[in-house]
Amino acid sequence: MTSDAALLRSALQDIAPGTPLREGLERIQRSHTGGLIVLGVSPQLEEMCSGGFDLDIEFTASRLRELCKMDGAVIIDPTDWRIRKANVQLFPDQSIPTDESGMRHRTAQRTAYQTHLPVLSVSASMRLISIYVGKYHHIVEEPEALLSRANLAVDTLDRYSQRLDEVLQTLTILEMRDSATVRDVATVMQRMEMIRRITSEINEYLEELGSEGRLLALQVDDLVRGSGSERALVLRDYTRDASAVSTAEAALSELASDRLVDLAAIANVLGLGVYDPTDLDRTIQPRGVRALSLVPRLPWNVIKDITSHWENLADLREASVEDLQQIEGIGPYRAKLIRETLENQFSMAATGIVGW
């Protein structure tokens, strides 16, 4: 069963600027008639419908505006975008609590709570579009206001991305010098999680903006390209229990905002055992997953076998070409390529410049 939150996001996409439904809602706003629209059909909704008339016609913006001139609700089936009913009076359970004052909005909130279908209410006087799904209530903002907020968020994302590049490069250099600390790892994961949360917020804006957010979407894609895979690699390198990477990632995503500034809390999500501030300065070795991911055409199953055989990156760097060939799937050419890649990384890190 689809969650109410997912239904709300889907409804926001349906009414994004540039969509036929948004055009119909804007026509209703300009005419100052108001409207009550249900997106979906169900037996439970049928039971609370009274009066009106049945239709089975294709949805268009002009038809929606004309039908909303009447006082009743319009029911649309979004699976094939057909108008099923018009001028219907809805009788939801009156015992359902509502914090709305107008009859249209009270009916919309109760209907959405009872049916778990998206219900749109267009205010005749205030020209506001409200969406109700289950317990959720969302007021649709004008594209200009959303664009302003989205642009601010993208500027923040740009600054955080630059800072992440810096701390990630520092971590890479320290890894090659065998001097990375728990603090360095926690700082990188903190920045990665902040970027993930900012990106998630921007994506919500983009869903509401629809066609108005095309250029912003390209900018965001450019800023976060590869960040998801980089996050996964760092997690695989440093999560204490290699089999609990997905659990650690989920726990990091659920970490409260006020805890995200605590590097010790982030380190403990990875199972690194920080019980005292001095523990953050303890040196730590990566497994070498991120370093091996830079070897051209090296399959993931081979990377797993290598990191299972050698405990950490420092030990792996000591492995000879002959040692590497003991791993299934590694022949002379691939073993030499792995050695050359690791040596190249080490020599570049020794100069303080990372070019990968």
C-alpha positions as CSV (number, residue, x, y, z in Angstrom):
1,M,0.0,0.0,0.0
2,T,1.4,3.4,-1.0
3,S,2.1,5.7,1.9
4,D,0.4,9.0,2.4
5,A,3.8,10.8,2.1
6,A,4.4,9.1,-1.3
7,L,0.9,10.0,-2.5
8,L,1.4,13.6,-1.5
9,R,4.7,13.8,-3.5
10,S,3.0,12.2,-6.4
11,A,0.1,14.8,-6.2
12,L,2.6,17.6,-6.0
13,Q,4.2,16.4,-9.3
14,D,0.7,16.2,-10.8
15,I,0.0,19.8,-10.1
16,A,3.5,21.2,-10.9
17,P,3.7,24.2,-13.2
18,G,3.3,23.1,-16.8
19,T,1.0,20.2,-16.1
20,P,-2.7,20.2,-17.4
21,L,-4.0,19.9,-13.8
22,R,-2.0,23.0,-12.7
23,E,-3.4,24.9,-15.7
24,G,-6.9,24.0,-14.6
25,L,-6.3,25.0,-11.0
26,E,-4.9,28.4,-12.2
27,R,-8.0,28.9,-14.3
28,I,-10.1,28.3,-11.2
29,Q,-8.0,30.8,-9.2
30,R,-8.4,33.5,-11.8
31,S,-12.2,33.0,-11.9
32,H,-12.4,33.3,-8.1
33,T,-14.9,30.4,-7.9
34,G,-12.9,27.9,-5.8
35,G,-13.0,24.2,-6.1
36,L,-12.9,20.8,-4.4
37,I,-11.2,18.0,-6.3
38,V,-10.5,14.4,-5.4
39,L,-7.6,12.6,-7.2
40,G,-8.6,9.0,-7.2
41,V,-11.5,6.6,-6.8
42,S,-12.3,4.0,-4.2
43,P,-15.3,2.1,-2.8
44,Q,-14.9,4.2,0.4
45,L,-15.1,7.4,-1.6
46,E,-18.2,6.2,-3.4
47,E,-20.0,5.6,-0.1
48,M,-19.6,9.2,1.0
49,C,-20.7,10.7,-2.4
50,S,-24.2,12.1,-2.7
51,G,-26.0,13.8,-5.7
52,G,-24.1,15.3,-8.6
53,F,-23.8,13.4,-11.8
54,D,-21.6,10.6,-13.2
55,L,-19.2,11.4,-16.0
56,D,-16.5,9.5,-17.9
57,I,-14.8,12.1,-20.0
58,E,-11.2,13.0,-20.7
59,F,-9.7,15.5,-18.3
60,T,-8.9,19.0,-19.7
61,A,-8.1,22.2,-17.9
62,S,-11.1,24.0,-19.4
63,R,-13.5,21.2,-18.4
64,L,-12.2,21.3,-14.8
65,R,-12.7,25.0,-14.5
66,E,-16.3,24.8,-15.9
67,L,-17.2,21.9,-13.6
68,C,-15.8,23.7,-10.6
69,K,-18.2,26.6,-11.1
70,M,-20.7,24.3,-9.4
71,D,-20.5,23.9,-5.6
72,G,-19.9,20.2,-5.5
73,A,-16.7,18.2,-5.7
74,V,-15.1,16.9,-8.9
75,I,-13.6,13.4,-8.9
76,I,-10.7,12.7,-11.2
77,D,-9.2,9.3,-11.9
78,P,-5.4,10.0,-12.3
79,T,-4.6,6.6,-13.6
80,D,-6.1,7.5,-17.0
81,W,-6.9,11.2,-16.4
82,R,-10.6,11.0,-16.8
83,I,-13.2,13.0,-14.9
84,R,-15.6,10.5,-13.2
85,K,-18.0,12.7,-11.2
86,A,-18.9,16.3,-10.9
87,N,-21.0,18.5,-8.5
88,V,-20.8,15.7,-5.9
89,Q,-21.6,16.4,-2.3
90,L,-19.1,14.6,0.0
91,F,-20.2,13.3,3.5
92,P,-17.0,12.2,5.3
93,D,-17.2,11.1,9.0
94,Q,-18.0,14.2,11.0
95,S,-16.2,12.9,14.0
96,I,-12.8,13.2,12.3
97,P,-11.1,16.2,13.9
98,T,-10.3,19.2,11.6
99,D,-8.5,22.5,12.3
100,E,-9.9,24.1,9.2
101,S,-12.7,26.8,9.3
102,G,-14.2,26.9,5.8
103,M,-16.6,24.2,4.8
104,R,-14.7,23.3,1.6
105,H,-11.4,22.9,3.5
106,R,-13.1,21.0,6.4
107,T,-14.6,18.6,3.9
108,A,-11.3,18.2,2.0
109,Q,-9.3,17.5,5.2
110,R,-11.8,14.9,6.5
111,T,-12.2,13.2,3.1
112,A,-8.4,12.9,2.7
113,Y,-8.0,11.5,6.2
114,Q,-10.8,9.0,5.7
115,T,-10.0,7.8,2.2
116,H,-6.2,8.4,2.1
117,L,-6.7,9.9,-1.4
118,P,-5.2,13.3,-2.4
119,V,-7.9,16.0,-2.1
120,L,-7.3,19.5,-3.5
121,S,-9.1,22.6,-2.2
122,V,-8.9,25.9,-4.0
123,S,-9.9,28.9,-1.9
124,A,-12.2,31.3,-3.7
125,S,-11.2,34.3,-1.6
126,M,-7.5,33.7,-0.9
127,R,-6.7,32.0,-4.2
128,L,-4.7,29.3,-2.4
129,I,-4.3,25.7,-3.4
130,S,-4.2,23.2,-0.5
131,I,-3.5,19.5,-0.8
132,Y,-4.6,17.0,1.8
133,V,-3.5,13.4,2.0
134,G,-4.2,11.4,5.2
135,K,-2.8,13.5,8.0
136,Y,-0.7,15.7,5.7
137,H,-1.7,19.2,4.6
138,H,0.4,21.1,2.1
139,I,-0.2,24.6,0.8
140,V,1.0,25.0,-2.8
141,E,3.4,27.9,-3.2
142,E,3.8,30.2,-6.2
143,P,6.7,29.2,-8.6
144,E,8.5,32.4,-7.9
145,A,8.7,31.8,-4.1
146,L,9.7,28.2,-4.7
147,L,12.4,29.2,-7.1
148,S,13.8,31.7,-4.6
149,R,14.1,29.1,-1.9
150,A,15.5,26.5,-4.3
151,N,18.2,28.9,-5.5
152,L,19.2,29.6,-1.9
153,A,19.4,25.8,-1.2
154,V,21.5,25.3,-4.4
155,D,23.9,28.0,-3.3
156,T,24.3,26.2,0.1
157,L,24.8,22.9,-1.7
158,D,27.5,24.4,-3.8
159,R,29.4,25.6,-0.7
160,Y,29.0,22.2,1.0
161,S,30.2,20.4,-2.1
162,Q,33.3,22.5,-2.3
163,R,34.0,21.8,1.4
164,L,33.4,18.1,0.9
165,D,36.0,18.0,-1.9
166,E,38.5,19.6,0.5
167,V,38.0,17.2,3.4
168,L,37.8,14.2,1.1
169,Q,41.1,15.1,-0.5
170,T,42.6,15.5,2.9
171,L,41.3,12.1,4.0
172,T,42.7,10.5,0.8
173,I,46.2,12.0,1.5
174,L,46.1,10.9,5.2
175,E,45.0,7.4,4.1
176,M,48.1,7.1,2.0
177,R,50.3,8.4,4.8
178,D,48.6,5.9,7.3
179,S,47.6,8.9,9.5
180,A,43.8,9.2,9.0
181,T,41.9,9.6,12.2
182,V,38.4,8.9,13.3
183,R,37.8,12.7,13.3
184,D,38.8,12.9,9.6
185,V,36.4,10.1,8.7
186,A,33.5,11.5,10.8
187,T,34.0,14.9,9.2
188,V,33.8,13.5,5.7
189,M,30.6,11.5,6.6
190,Q,29.1,14.6,8.2
191,R,29.6,16.6,5.0
192,M,28.2,13.8,2.9
193,E,25.1,13.5,5.0
194,M,24.5,17.2,4.9
195,I,24.8,17.2,1.2
196,R,22.3,14.3,0.9
197,R,19.8,16.2,3.1
198,I,20.2,19.4,1.2
199,T,19.8,17.5,-2.1
200,S,16.6,15.8,-0.8
201,E,15.2,19.2,0.1
202,I,16.0,20.6,-3.3
203,N,14.4,17.6,-5.1
204,E,11.2,18.3,-3.2
205,Y,11.3,21.9,-4.6
206,L,12.0,20.6,-8.1
207,E,9.0,18.2,-7.9
208,E,6.7,21.1,-7.2
209,L,8.4,23.4,-9.8
210,G,7.9,20.9,-12.6
211,S,9.0,22.5,-15.9
212,E,10.0,25.7,-14.1
213,G,12.9,23.9,-12.4
214,R,14.6,22.3,-15.4
215,L,17.7,24.5,-15.2
216,L,18.1,24.1,-11.5
217,A,17.8,20.3,-11.9
218,L,20.7,20.3,-14.3
219,Q,22.8,22.4,-11.8
220,V,22.0,20.0,-8.9
221,D,22.9,17.0,-11.0
222,D,26.2,18.5,-11.8
223,L,26.9,19.3,-8.2
224,V,26.1,15.9,-6.7
225,R,27.3,13.7,-9.6
226,G,29.1,10.7,-8.0
227,S,28.5,11.8,-4.4
228,G,26.2,8.8,-3.8
229,S,28.8,6.2,-4.9
230,E,31.5,8.1,-3.0
231,R,29.5,8.0,0.2
232,A,29.0,4.2,-0.2
233,L,32.7,3.7,-0.7
234,V,33.7,5.6,2.4
235,L,31.1,3.7,4.4
236,R,32.5,0.4,3.2
237,D,36.0,1.5,4.0
238,Y,35.3,2.5,7.6
239,T,32.2,0.8,9.0
240,R,33.6,-1.5,11.7
241,D,31.3,-4.4,10.7
242,A,31.6,-4.8,6.9
243,S,28.2,-6.6,6.9
244,A,26.4,-3.7,8.6
245,V,27.1,-1.0,6.0
246,S,23.4,-0.7,5.0
247,T,22.4,-0.5,8.6
248,A,25.0,2.2,9.3
249,E,23.9,4.2,6.3
250,A,20.2,4.1,7.4
251,A,21.2,5.1,11.0
252,L,23.2,8.0,9.6
253,S,20.2,9.1,7.5
254,E,17.9,9.0,10.5
255,L,20.3,10.9,12.8
256,A,18.6,14.0,14.2
257,S,19.9,17.4,12.9
258,D,21.2,18.4,16.3
259,R,23.2,15.1,16.5
260,L,24.7,15.6,13.1
261,V,27.0,18.3,14.4
262,D,28.4,15.8,16.9
263,L,31.3,14.0,15.3
264,A,31.4,11.4,18.1
265,A,27.7,10.4,17.3
266,I,28.6,10.0,13.6
267,A,31.6,7.9,14.4
268,N,29.5,5.7,16.7
269,V,27.0,5.1,13.9
270,L,29.9,3.6,12.0
271,G,30.7,1.5,15.1
272,L,34.1,3.2,15.7
273,G,33.7,3.2,19.4
274,V,34.1,6.9,20.4
275,Y,33.5,7.2,24.2
276,D,35.8,10.1,24.9
277,P,36.8,13.2,22.9
278,T,40.3,11.9,22.6
279,D,39.0,8.8,20.8
280,L,38.4,11.1,17.7
281,D,42.1,11.5,17.3
282,R,42.7,7.8,17.1
283,T,44.3,6.7,13.8
284,I,42.2,4.3,11.7
285,Q,43.0,2.3,8.5
286,P,40.6,2.0,5.6
287,R,39.9,-1.4,4.1
288,G,41.0,0.0,0.7
289,V,37.6,-0.2,-1.1
290,R,37.8,3.4,-2.3
291,A,41.3,3.0,-3.5
292,L,40.6,-0.2,-5.4
293,S,37.5,1.4,-7.0
294,L,39.9,3.6,-9.0
295,V,41.5,0.6,-10.7
296,P,40.1,0.4,-14.2
297,R,37.6,-2.3,-14.9
298,L,38.1,-4.1,-11.6
299,P,34.9,-6.0,-10.8
300,W,33.1,-5.5,-7.5
301,N,33.4,-9.2,-6.5
302,V,37.2,-9.0,-6.9
303,I,37.4,-5.9,-4.8
304,K,35.4,-7.7,-2.0
305,D,37.8,-10.7,-2.2
306,I,40.9,-8.5,-2.0
307,T,39.6,-6.5,1.0
308,S,38.6,-9.7,2.7
309,H,42.1,-11.1,2.2
310,W,44.1,-8.0,3.3
311,E,42.8,-6.4,6.5
312,N,43.5,-2.8,5.5
313,L,45.0,-0.5,2.8
314,A,48.4,-0.4,4.4
315,D,48.7,-4.2,4.2
316,L,47.4,-4.2,0.7
317,R,50.0,-1.7,-0.5
318,E,52.7,-4.2,0.7
319,A,51.2,-7.0,-1.5
320,S,53.3,-8.0,-4.5
321,V,52.0,-8.8,-7.9
322,E,52.5,-12.5,-7.1
323,D,50.5,-12.1,-3.9
324,L,47.6,-10.4,-5.7
325,Q,47.4,-13.3,-8.2
326,Q,46.5,-15.6,-5.4
327,I,43.0,-14.0,-5.5
328,E,40.5,-15.6,-7.9
329,G,39.9,-13.5,-10.9
330,I,43.3,-11.7,-10.8
331,G,45.8,-12.6,-13.5
332,P,49.3,-11.1,-14.2
333,Y,47.9,-8.1,-16.1
334,R,45.2,-7.2,-13.5
335,A,47.6,-7.7,-10.6
336,K,50.2,-5.4,-12.2
337,L,47.4,-2.8,-12.9
338,I,46.4,-2.9,-9.2
339,R,50.0,-2.4,-8.0
340,E,50.6,0.5,-10.4
341,T,47.3,2.2,-9.4
342,L,48.1,2.0,-5.7
343,E,51.7,3.1,-6.2
344,N,50.5,6.1,-8.3
345,Q,48.0,7.1,-5.6
346,F,50.7,6.8,-2.9
347,S,53.2,9.0,-4.9
348,M,50.6,11.7,-5.6
349,A,49.5,11.8,-2.0
350,A,53.2,12.1,-0.9
351,T,53.3,15.4,-2.8
352,G,50.0,16.6,-1.1
353,I,48.2,16.6,-4.5
354,V,45.4,14.2,-5.3
355,G,44.4,14.0,-8.9
356,W,41.8,11.3,-8.8
